[in-house]
Amino acid sequence: MTVPDPTAPSLGIRTPAKINLGLRVLSRRPDGYHTVRTLLAAVDLWDTLIFEPGGEGLRLECDSPSIPADQTNLVLRSASRLEELLGRRLPGARIRLRKRIPAGRGLGGGSSNAAAALVGLNRLFGLGLSRRVLHQVLTGVGMDAPFFLYGGLALATGRGEHVFPLSDVAELPLVLLIPEFGISTPEAYRGLPKPPAAAHREDGSERADSLVRFLASGPSGPQLSGKLLAGCFPNDLERSTVLQTTRPPDAISRMRSALKAAGALETAMSGSGSAVFGVFAGRKQAEHAVSRLSEANLRAIATRTITRSEHRAALLGNWPDGAWPRG
């Protein structure tokens, strides 16, 4: 194991958000969790983690006062689980989190931070751990956390811990609508009908497969259209009773309607919410929609899905290829 140099320069890692291109809740498990099937896509919206070796213990600082910097933060929680796996304390380091991904909105910012924290600590302290080991640590941190070790486009099953990376595909231009309220993931799942209605109907596999085939066709493939995307992004958590506590109660459907009116080809809520995304025919259309939505006092962000290679470059920077966790 490489001994860290306390005088070494800081290490910076960019960490992306995600959206769920469909989320089916198939059943409730005996342990209280749910079995899901979801298509995850990393998007061009980033937090940054900066690691500075030295001092006593691992300390977290965040530039957003609304984000806790104690052990409830997934960065320190994942680091703690890593120490449990190693059977020892890690050397000291200061971790600074620059937060740009809205928290509590179903965009996976906390889980993405957790994955980047493990990759960063693995590099900073020369631990030499494989991706398989880091994946194991992250399964106890968050449902979608393991996905961020792979990025790009991936299918996730089980509780979300089984990740099946798909080939890099054409980008989807997106607009995210970010409401003022967040939704608690546990509450969203508790608010599902019992048993989930999704367990008694088709899981959307055909529509998801159709979407993947289109994305894989690249620029020479068929033109992106509302007809092609119709029904591709079913999210069973939109049926959760927790959405009835939002103000107004139909906030999610209103946001979807606003995106449609601004030109979105298809819309859906991401994860457990509360962010809603719309897919657009091109980047210019997405940017124009942001202008329209902003005039209506809605917080809108133009972005796009990113490839696995873009994600990997953000995690590694100029680090040699061998630094990428393998296994």
Salt bridges, closest charged atoms under 4 A:
ASP31 OD2 - ARG29 NH2 2.75
ASP44 OD2 - ARG304 NE 3.82
ASP47 OD2 - LYS99 NZ 2.66
GLU52 OE1 - ARG94 NH1 2.92
GLU52 OE2 - ARG96 NH2 2.80
GLU61 OE1 - ARG94 NH2 2.88
ASP63 OD2 - ARG100 NH1 2.87
GLU83 OE2 - ARG89 NE 3.52
ASP144 OD2 - LYS18 NZ 3.62
GLU161 OE2 - HIS162 NE2 3.42
ASP168 OD1 - ARG308 NH1 4.00
GLU171 OE1 - ARG283 NH2 2.82
GLU171 OE1 - ARG304 NH1 3.77
ASP203 OD2 - ARG37 NE 3.94
ASP236 OD2 - ARG24 NE 3.22
ASP236 OD1 - ARG201 NH2 2.66
GLU238 OE1 - ARG256 NH1 3.03
ASP250 OD1 - ARG254 NE 3.13
GLU266 OE1 - ARG256 NH2 3.98
GLU266 OE1 - LYS260 NZ 3.81
GLU310 OE2 - ARG304 NH2 2.71
ASP321 OD1 - ARG312 NH2 3.21
